[in-house]
């Protein structure tokens, strides 16, 4: 991945949220590589800044896909531990926003915890007619309406290990279908 985009997002986050205690929430599994890279830049900016931004990390797991189709059933794993967020600033890191339904479900869950502020950072936003119209606060790239894998994005748990993002073709979808 081109690191300059991740560094730009980190700079924007520090600029907008500097001075607040930030609790960074990673949406697993697809967001872990982007999350780690983004945190590395935030930590580097913190070290080179007069005022360090307090930062803690948390994780939540979301599952909403089978093969290349959304199940329209968002399963949140680990959401029961979010009650300690009351009054805190929280940027929520995500891998890809497609229709926006998963993120809207997560935001609804987080709002029950009364955080001081929630901002969503997404590496990718898909241009799709299925979109609910939801847009994250910080976006790395807008991408075409295709099924993407790599850089922790998967197809039935395959391809997370790729260091780049690519479009999965129909032949590969059939080969790795469950």
Secondary structure by P-SEA (a helix, b strand, c coil): ccaaaaaaaaaaaaaaccccccbbbbccccaaaaaaaaaaaaaaaaaacccccbbbbbbbbbbcccccccccbbbbcccccccccccbbbbbbbcccccaaaaaaaaaaaaaacccbbbbbbcbbbbccccccccccccccccccccccccccccccccccccbbbbbcaaaaaaacc
